[in-house]
């Protein structure tokens, strides 16, 4: 497993013409004592719209790094990929965002759900999370409902991950993220706790996860929603991840 740097910032070089300008911003930040790792990202959908290939994004990033003398780490994200779209990203990318949002709600095998519940008695009852004032009260029915909603999606994520491992010839040269944000309904912190247990059971060594929050994050405009509610959800999710 390739370690994910602590501070990363996603940059979308849509036409493979902006890498130099984008990297300059990271250089200026470093001069101020803030070391942030750029993660160039471009989804399969964006490549199809523009008519580009992931290797072009890699070439643009590599050239900017060489031209500007950047000596820090940098990554190229296969953004929002699934099993049907991942192959052309395998060679040039070293960060993979496994997008299983479309699989949320697909019913899992009842036997798999029962096995998951049996394996995780710690998820049932009063669950105290450091950093969250009020403990979660999670019933067996809550775990079953969440597993029915998300377990199949985590199994799909595992299939994508194993496909990448086989194609890459190992696990040491890429970072893994699971994305569940491009869906209609936000995941609650108790649901996230259950989802993380399911992801761990699938053997996916994720280092970052993209849940869906309340409100809307449209490109190029301000957040639409209640900032206080978002702040609470964000902090609660961080506490769940740390747990």
Secondary structure, DSSP 8 states (H G I E B T S, - for coil): -----SSEEEE--TTS--HHHHHHHHHHHHHTT---EEEEEEEHHHHHHHT--HHHHHHHHHHHHHHHT--S-EEEEEEEE-TTT-GGGTTT-SEEEEE-GGGTT----HHHHHHHHHH-GGGSEEE--TT-SS-EEE-HHHHHHHHHHHHHHHHHHHHHHHHHHHHHTSSTT-EEEEE--SSSS---HHHHHHHHHHHHHTT---SEEE---SSB--TTS--BS-HHHHHHHHHHHHHHHH-
